[in-house]
Amino acid sequence: MLESYRITDLEQVRILADPLKLRILRTLAEGPKTTRDVARELGENLTRLYRHMDALRESGLIELISERRKRGTVERTFQAIAQRFEVEQSLFASDDGNEAIRALFRAGEAEMMA
């Protein structure tokens, strides 16, 4: 796991505009965990997390550490690629960047209202 990772991809910023994905990433930055561990720690439904974990993995923000067979299924352990994330500020200098900022504010507002 890296100590720090600089986000230079606007799609990764959009992914992190989702409050639940951001909470998952924070949890996985603490160390390797299974999806079940993350669900338990965050108090979320396990099935709700699968698509969020997939999106984080596809974006390259988390990585698969191990897989093992458990009761007929495969249990996967993930971790964040870094302990700390920084966003490249130049990403917000374009129209796409402005939209990403709006998405971050909308996501934050939705989380506060909930």
C-alpha positions in Angstrom: 0.0 0.0 0.0 1.3 3.4 -0.9 1.5 6.1 1.7 0.0 8.7 -0.6 -1.7 8.6 -4.0 -2.4 11.6 -6.2 -5.7 11.4 -8.1 -5.3 12.7 -11.6 -8.3 11.1 -13.2 -11.7 12.9 -13.1 -13.6 9.6 -13.1 -11.9 8.7 -9.8 -13.1 12.1 -8.4 -16.6 11.3 -9.6 -16.5 7.9 -7.9 -15.5 9.5 -4.6 -18.3 12.0 -4.9 -20.5 9.2 -3.6 -20.4 9.4 0.2 -20.7 5.6 0.7 -17.8 4.9 -1.7 -15.7 7.4 0.2 -16.5 5.7 3.5 -15.6 2.4 2.0 -12.3 3.7 0.8 -11.5 5.2 4.2 -12.2 1.9 5.8 -10.0 0.0 3.4 -7.2 2.6 3.8 -7.0 1.3 7.4 -6.0 -2.1 6.2 -7.2 -5.2 4.3 -10.8 -6.2 4.8 -13.4 -8.4 3.2 -16.7 -6.9 1.9 -18.4 -8.5 4.9 -15.9 -6.8 7.2 -16.6 -3.5 5.6 -20.4 -4.0 5.8 -20.2 -4.8 9.5 -17.9 -1.8 10.2 -20.0 0.7 8.3 -23.4 -0.8 9.4 -24.4 -1.3 5.8 -26.2 -4.2 4.0 -23.6 -6.6 2.5 -25.4 -6.9 -0.9 -25.6 -3.0 -1.2 -21.8 -2.9 -1.0 -20.9 -5.2 -3.8 -21.5 -2.7 -6.7 -19.7 0.0 -4.7 -16.7 -2.3 -4.2 -16.7 -3.2 -7.9 -16.7 0.5 -8.9 -13.8 1.3 -6.5 -11.8 -1.7 -7.8 -12.5 -0.8 -11.5 -11.4 2.8 -10.9 -8.1 1.5 -9.5 -8.6 3.0 -6.0 -8.8 -0.4 -4.2 -7.1 -3.7 -5.0 -7.7 -7.3 -4.5 -5.3 -8.8 -2.0 -6.5 -12.4 -1.7 -9.2 -14.8 -2.5 -10.2 -18.0 -0.6 -13.0 -20.5 -0.9 -15.5 -20.4 2.0 -18.7 -22.4 2.2 -19.1 -22.7 -1.5 -18.3 -19.0 -2.3 -15.2 -17.0 -2.8 -14.3 -14.6 -0.1 -12.2 -11.7 -1.4 -10.0 -9.4 0.7 -9.4 -5.8 -0.5 -7.4 -2.8 0.5 -7.0 0.8 -0.6 -4.1 1.4 -2.9 -2.9 4.1 -0.5 -3.4 5.4 3.1 -4.0 9.0 1.9 -5.4 10.4 -1.3 -4.9 13.9 -2.8 -6.7 15.3 -5.8 -4.8 17.1 -8.5 -6.2 20.6 -8.4 -5.7 21.1 -12.2 -8.6 18.7 -12.7 -11.0 21.4 -11.6 -9.8 23.9 -14.2 -12.1 22.6 -16.9 -15.8 22.4 -17.5 -15.6 18.7 -16.6 -13.9 19.7 -13.4 -16.6 22.2 -12.5 -19.2 19.5 -12.9 -17.2 17.2 -10.6 -17.2 20.0 -8.0 -21.0 20.3 -8.3 -21.3 16.5 -7.9 -19.2 16.6 -4.8 -21.4 19.3 -3.3 -24.6 17.5 -4.2 -23.3 14.3 -2.7 -22.3 16.1 0.5 -25.7 17.8 0.7 -27.5 14.5 0.2 -25.5 12.9 3.0 -26.2 15.8 5.4 -29.9 15.7 4.6 -30.0 12.0 5.3 
